[in-house]
Amino acid sequence: RDELKLRAYDVTRFPAYFSYPLDKIIMPRMQYLERCNKKASVWGLNLILTPSDANFAIKVAETKPQDYVAFKDAFLNQLQQVQEERARDEEQKAKVEQQAARELAARNALEARERAARETLEAPRLQVSNGQPGQGPMQVEQTAPVAG
């Protein structure tokens, strides 16, 4: 989940909140409290974040430390899987974008070669139909047969 259900007041009362790792401390503890139907606002962030995992489980969540440790391990494993999946998706997206860029470059190169070939073929026709460059239209002179 992307939501920790914290109020601005909770965070301003404990600005050290920003120094705790979001994925390893804050998220698992907030999720565990939610799972245990405990409200974080009752305890305050300083009491939720500062104790060890065992003290958090006993004093705040009122559960066995091993229950919280098992939850946290499962939470971190799931989070790692999600992060790996996102990384794979980003990698695949980058590959698709690179392939599209290569195809576009190849298409542009082919169009440029075709355009150059057309221009090469059209250049002699222009010279024949217009005469030499810089001269008027080409004229053909008829000559009288030579008597012999």
C-alpha atoms as an extended CHARMM CRD file, in Angstrom:
* protein
*
       148  EXT
         1         1  ARG       CA              0.0000000000        0.0000000000        0.0000000000  PROA      1               0.0000000000
         2         2  ASP       CA              1.1170000000        3.5090000000       -0.6910000000  PROA      2               0.0000000000
         3         3  GLU       CA             -0.6840000000        5.0670000000        2.2290000000  PROA      3               0.0000000000
         4         4  LEU       CA              0.6000000000        5.1440000000        5.8040000000  PROA      4               0.0000000000
         5         5  LYS       CA             -2.4500000000        6.9250000000        7.2470000000  PROA      5               0.0000000000
         6         6  LEU       CA             -0.3780000000        9.5490000000        9.0310000000  PROA      6               0.0000000000
         7         7  ARG       CA             -1.4930000000       13.0560000000        9.7590000000  PROA      7               0.0000000000
         8         8  ALA       CA              0.7610000000       16.0640000000        9.2740000000  PROA      8               0.0000000000
         9         9  TYR       CA              0.4880000000       16.6040000000       13.0130000000  PROA      9               0.0000000000
        10        10  ASP       CA              2.0020000000       13.1590000000       13.7000000000  PROA      10              0.0000000000
        11        11  VAL       CA              4.9750000000       13.8910000000       11.4770000000  PROA      11              0.0000000000
        12        12  THR       CA              5.5870000000       17.4190000000       12.7810000000  PROA      12              0.0000000000
        13        13  ARG       CA              5.6040000000       16.1280000000       16.3660000000  PROA      13              0.0000000000
        14        14  PHE       CA              8.3900000000       13.6970000000       15.4480000000  PROA      14              0.0000000000
        15        15  PRO       CA             10.5300000000       15.1790000000       12.6480000000  PROA      15              0.0000000000
        16        16  ALA       CA             13.1220000000       12.4070000000       13.1210000000  PROA      16              0.0000000000
        17        17  TYR       CA             10.5350000000       10.3000000000       11.2670000000  PROA      17              0.0000000000
        18        18  PHE       CA             12.3200000000       11.2820000000        8.0520000000  PROA      18              0.0000000000
        19        19  SER       CA             15.5680000000        9.6940000000        9.2270000000  PROA      19              0.0000000000
        20        20  TYR       CA             14.0590000000        6.1900000000        9.5280000000  PROA      20              0.0000000000
        21        21  PRO       CA             14.1410000000        3.8550000000        6.5190000000  PROA      21              0.0000000000
        22        22  LEU       CA             10.7080000000        3.8430000000        4.9520000000  PROA      22              0.0000000000
        23        23  ASP       CA             10.8610000000        0.2820000000        3.6500000000  PROA      23              0.0000000000
        24        24  LYS       CA             12.5940000000       -1.4030000000        6.5930000000  PROA      24              0.0000000000
        25        25  ILE       CA             11.1110000000        0.3300000000        9.6380000000  PROA      25              0.0000000000
        26        26  ILE       CA              8.2140000000        2.6670000000        8.9070000000  PROA      26              0.0000000000
        27        27  MET       CA              6.1450000000        0.6580000000        6.4370000000  PROA      27              0.0000000000
        28        28  PRO       CA              6.3500000000       -2.7270000000        8.1900000000  PROA      28              0.0000000000
        29        29  ARG       CA              5.4940000000       -1.2550000000       11.5840000000  PROA      29              0.0000000000
        30        30  MET       CA              2.6060000000        0.8170000000       10.2870000000  PROA      30              0.0000000000
        31        31  GLN       CA              1.2430000000       -2.1730000000        8.3590000000  PROA      31              0.0000000000
        32        32  TYR       CA              1.6250000000       -4.4290000000       11.3920000000  PROA      32              0.0000000000
        33        33  LEU       CA             -0.2520000000       -1.9800000000       13.6100000000  PROA      33              0.0000000000
        34        34  GLU       CA             -3.0350000000       -1.8240000000       11.0330000000  PROA      34              0.0000000000
        35        35  ARG       CA             -3.1250000000       -5.6240000000       10.9020000000  PROA      35              0.0000000000
        36        36  CYS       CA             -3.3840000000       -5.6940000000       14.7050000000  PROA      36              0.0000000000
        37        37  ASN       CA             -6.1740000000       -3.0680000000       14.6000000000  PROA      37              0.0000000000
        38        38  LYS       CA             -4.0190000000       -0.5360000000       16.4790000000  PROA      38              0.0000000000
        39        39  LYS       CA             -4.0710000000        3.1520000000       15.5970000000  PROA      39              0.0000000000
        40        40  ALA       CA             -0.6970000000        4.8160000000       15.1450000000  PROA      40              0.0000000000
        41        41  SER       CA             -2.1250000000        8.1420000000       16.2930000000  PROA      41              0.0000000000
        42        42  VAL       CA             -2.7230000000        6.6750000000       19.7690000000  PROA      42              0.0000000000
        43        43  TRP       CA              0.9660000000        5.8800000000       20.2160000000  PROA      43              0.0000000000
        44        44  GLY       CA              2.7690000000        8.6070000000       18.3180000000  PROA      44              0.0000000000
        45        45  LEU       CA              5.5470000000        8.0490000000       15.8440000000  PROA      45              0.0000000000
        46        46  ASN       CA              8.3390000000        8.3440000000       18.4110000000  PROA      46              0.0000000000
        47        47  LEU       CA              6.9870000000        5.3500000000       20.3540000000  PROA      47              0.0000000000
        48        48  ILE       CA              6.3680000000        3.3880000000       17.1560000000  PROA      48              0.0000000000
        49        49  LEU       CA              9.7250000000        3.9650000000       15.4950000000  PROA      49              0.0000000000
        50        50  THR       CA             12.3390000000        4.2630000000       18.2290000000  PROA      50              0.0000000000
        51        51  PRO       CA             12.1210000000        0.9060000000       20.0600000000  PROA      51              0.0000000000
        52        52  SER       CA             13.7500000000       -2.2960000000       18.8660000000  PROA      52              0.0000000000
        53        53  ASP       CA             11.5940000000       -4.7420000000       16.9180000000  PROA      53              0.0000000000
        54        54  ALA       CA             11.0470000000       -6.8290000000       20.0500000000  PROA      54              0.0000000000
        55        55  ASN       CA             10.0490000000       -3.8340000000       22.1990000000  PROA      55              0.0000000000
        56        56  PHE       CA              7.8220000000       -2.5110000000       19.4270000000  PROA      56              0.0000000000
        57        57  ALA       CA              6.0150000000       -5.8530000000       19.2530000000  PROA      57              0.0000000000
        58        58  ILE       CA              5.5820000000       -6.1600000000       23.0220000000  PROA      58              0.0000000000
        59        59  LYS       CA              4.8770000000       -2.5670000000       24.0860000000  PROA      59              0.0000000000
        60        60  VAL       CA              3.1790000000       -1.0270000000       21.0600000000  PROA      60              0.0000000000
        61        61  ALA       CA              1.5900000000       -3.8370000000       19.0540000000  PROA      61              0.0000000000
        62        62  GLU       CA              1.0560000000       -5.9490000000       22.1810000000  PROA      62              0.0000000000
        63        63  THR       CA              2.0570000000       -9.1340000000       20.3770000000  PROA      63              0.0000000000
        64        64  LYS       CA              4.8770000000      -11.6320000000       20.5650000000  PROA      64              0.0000000000
        65        65  PRO       CA              8.1990000000      -10.4540000000       19.1030000000  PROA      65              0.0000000000
        66        66  GLN       CA              8.4470000000      -13.5500000000       16.8980000000  PROA      66              0.0000000000
        67        67  ASP       CA              5.0320000000      -12.7320000000       15.3770000000  PROA      67              0.0000000000
        68        68  TYR       CA              6.2470000000       -9.2840000000       14.3670000000  PROA      68              0.0000000000
        69        69  VAL       CA              9.5690000000      -10.6400000000       13.0860000000  PROA      69              0.0000000000
        70        70  ALA       CA              7.7240000000      -13.1940000000       10.9310000000  PROA      70              0.0000000000
        71        71  PHE       CA              5.4000000000      -10.4690000000        9.6150000000  PROA      71              0.0000000000
        72        72  LYS       CA              8.3200000000       -8.1430000000        8.9020000000  PROA      72              0.0000000000
        73        73  ASP       CA             10.2660000000      -10.8560000000        7.0570000000  PROA      73              0.0000000000
        74        74  ALA       CA              7.2350000000      -11.6800000000        4.9020000000  PROA      74              0.0000000000
        75        75  PHE       CA              6.6000000000       -7.9690000000        4.3110000000  PROA      75              0.0000000000
        76        76  LEU       CA             10.2000000000       -7.3240000000        3.2540000000  PROA      76              0.0000000000
        77        77  ASN       CA             10.2030000000      -10.3740000000        0.9690000000  PROA      77              0.0000000000
        78        78  GLN       CA              7.0090000000       -9.2080000000       -0.7010000000  PROA      78              0.0000000000
        79        79  LEU       CA              8.3880000000       -5.6820000000       -1.0280000000  PROA      79              0.0000000000
        80        80  GLN       CA             11.5650000000       -7.0440000000       -2.6060000000  PROA      80              0.0000000000
        81        81  GLN       CA              9.5330000000       -9.0720000000       -5.1030000000  PROA      81              0.0000000000
        82        82  VAL       CA              7.5320000000       -5.9830000000       -6.0530000000  PROA      82              0.0000000000
        83        83  GLN       CA             10.7200000000       -3.9640000000       -6.4810000000  PROA      83              0.0000000000
        84        84  GLU       CA             12.2880000000       -6.6950000000       -8.6250000000  PROA      84              0.0000000000
        85        85  GLU       CA              9.1540000000       -6.8970000000      -10.7500000000  PROA      85              0.0000000000
        86        86  ARG       CA              9.1840000000       -3.1410000000      -11.2480000000  PROA      86              0.0000000000
        87        87  ALA       CA             12.8610000000       -3.2940000000      -12.1980000000  PROA      87              0.0000000000
        88        88  ARG       CA             12.1050000000       -6.0460000000      -14.7490000000  PROA      88              0.0000000000
        89        89  ASP       CA              9.2080000000       -4.0140000000      -16.1250000000  PROA      89              0.0000000000
        90        90  GLU       CA             11.4300000000       -0.9420000000      -16.4430000000  PROA      90              0.0000000000
        91        91  GLU       CA             14.1360000000       -3.0140000000      -18.1210000000  PROA      91              0.0000000000
        92        92  GLN       CA             11.6120000000       -4.4790000000      -20.5690000000  PROA      92              0.0000000000
        93        93  LYS       CA             10.1950000000       -1.0240000000      -21.2560000000  PROA      93              0.0000000000
        94        94  ALA       CA             13.7090000000        0.2830000000      -21.9520000000  PROA      94              0.0000000000
        95        95  LYS       CA             14.3670000000       -2.6120000000      -24.3420000000  PROA      95              0.0000000000
        96        96  VAL       CA             11.1240000000       -1.9240000000      -26.2190000000  PROA      96              0.0000000000
        97        97  GLU       CA             11.9750000000        1.7750000000      -26.4460000000  PROA      97              0.0000000000
        98        98  GLN       CA             15.4980000000        0.9770000000      -27.6940000000  PROA      98              0.0000000000
        99        99  GLN       CA             14.0950000000       -1.3980000000      -30.3150000000  PROA      99              0.0000000000
       100       100  ALA       CA             11.5890000000        1.2350000000      -31.4440000000  PROA      100             0.0000000000
       101       101  ALA       CA             14.3940000000        3.8050000000      -31.6990000000  PROA      101             0.0000000000
       102       102  ARG       CA             16.5310000000        1.3860000000      -33.7530000000  PROA      102             0.0000000000
       103       103  GLU       CA             13.5960000000        0.6620000000      -36.0770000000  PROA      103             0.0000000000
       104       104  LEU       CA             12.8990000000        4.3700000000      -36.5070000000  PROA      104             0.0000000000
       105       105  ALA       CA             16.5680000000        5.0570000000      -37.2670000000  PROA      105             0.0000000000
       106       106  ALA       CA             16.6300000000        2.2060000000      -39.8000000000  PROA      106             0.0000000000
       107       107  ARG       CA             13.4250000000        3.4750000000      -41.4210000000  PROA      107             0.0000000000
       108       108  ASN       CA             14.8340000000        7.0240000000      -41.6070000000  PROA      108             0.0000000000
       109       109  ALA       CA             18.0930000000        5.7280000000      -43.1110000000  PROA      109             0.0000000000
       110       110  LEU       CA             16.1930000000        3.7020000000      -45.7160000000  PROA      110             0.0000000000
       111       111  GLU       CA             14.0500000000        6.7060000000      -46.6310000000  PROA      111             0.0000000000
       112       112  ALA       CA             17.1890000000        8.8450000000      -46.9620000000  PROA      112             0.0000000000
       113       113  ARG       CA             18.8230000000        6.2550000000      -49.2590000000  PROA      113             0.0000000000
       114       114  GLU       CA             15.6550000000        6.0190000000      -51.3750000000  PROA      114             0.0000000000
       115       115  ARG       CA             15.4560000000        9.8030000000      -51.6160000000  PROA      115             0.0000000000
       116       116  ALA       CA             19.1260000000       10.0030000000      -52.6500000000  PROA      116             0.0000000000
       117       117  ALA       CA             18.5840000000        7.2640000000      -55.2600000000  PROA      117             0.0000000000
       118       118  ARG       CA             15.5540000000        9.1050000000      -56.7010000000  PROA      118             0.0000000000
       119       119  GLU       CA             17.5110000000       12.3380000000      -56.8630000000  PROA      119             0.0000000000
       120       120  THR       CA             20.3810000000       10.5510000000      -58.6030000000  PROA      120             0.0000000000
       121       121  LEU       CA             17.9840000000        9.0820000000      -61.1850000000  PROA      121             0.0000000000
       122       122  GLU       CA             16.1410000000       12.3540000000      -61.7380000000  PROA      122             0.0000000000
       123       123  ALA       CA             19.2810000000       14.4720000000      -62.2300000000  PROA      123             0.0000000000
       124       124  PRO       CA             20.1900000000       13.0960000000      -65.7500000000  PROA      124             0.0000000000
       125       125  ARG       CA             16.5700000000       13.4580000000      -66.9100000000  PROA      125             0.0000000000
       126       126  LEU       CA             16.6190000000       17.0980000000      -65.9570000000  PROA      126             0.0000000000
       127       127  GLN       CA             19.8140000000       17.6150000000      -67.9440000000  PROA      127             0.0000000000
       128       128  VAL       CA             18.3860000000       15.8890000000      -71.0390000000  PROA      128             0.0000000000
       129       129  SER       CA             15.0760000000       17.7030000000      -70.9610000000  PROA      129             0.0000000000
       130       130  ASN       CA             16.5220000000       21.0930000000      -70.1310000000  PROA      130             0.0000000000
       131       131  GLY       CA             19.8060000000       20.9360000000      -71.9610000000  PROA      131             0.0000000000
       132       132  GLN       CA             23.0310000000       21.7050000000      -70.1770000000  PROA      132             0.0000000000
       133       133  PRO       CA             22.7340000000       23.5040000000      -66.9010000000  PROA      133             0.0000000000
       134       134  GLY       CA             22.7860000000       27.2280000000      -67.4080000000  PROA      134             0.0000000000
       135       135  GLN       CA             21.8120000000       26.9550000000      -71.1060000000  PROA      135             0.0000000000
       136       136  GLY       CA             18.3880000000       27.1490000000      -72.6190000000  PROA      136             0.0000000000
       137       137  PRO       CA             16.4110000000       24.1440000000      -73.8210000000  PROA      137             0.0000000000
       138       138  MET       CA             18.3330000000       21.5890000000      -75.7610000000  PROA      138             0.0000000000
       139       139  GLN       CA             18.1240000000       22.0840000000      -79.4850000000  PROA      139             0.0000000000
       140       140  VAL       CA             18.7680000000       19.5020000000      -82.1320000000  PROA      140             0.0000000000
       141       141  GLU       CA             20.3100000000       20.7480000000      -85.3710000000  PROA      141             0.0000000000
       142       142  GLN       CA             19.4640000000       19.0660000000      -88.6010000000  PROA      142             0.0000000000
       143       143  THR       CA             22.2120000000       18.8830000000      -91.1450000000  PROA      143             0.0000000000
       144       144  ALA       CA             21.8880000000       18.3450000000      -94.8570000000  PROA      144             0.0000000000
       145       145  PRO       CA             23.1880000000       15.0910000000      -96.2560000000  PROA      145             0.0000000000
       146       146  VAL       CA             26.6360000000       15.3220000000      -97.7010000000  PROA      146             0.0000000000
       147       147  ALA       CA             26.7210000000       14.6940000000     -101.4940000000  PROA      147             0.0000000000
       148       148  GLY       CA             29.2730000000       12.5090000000     -102.6980000000  PROA      148             0.0000000000
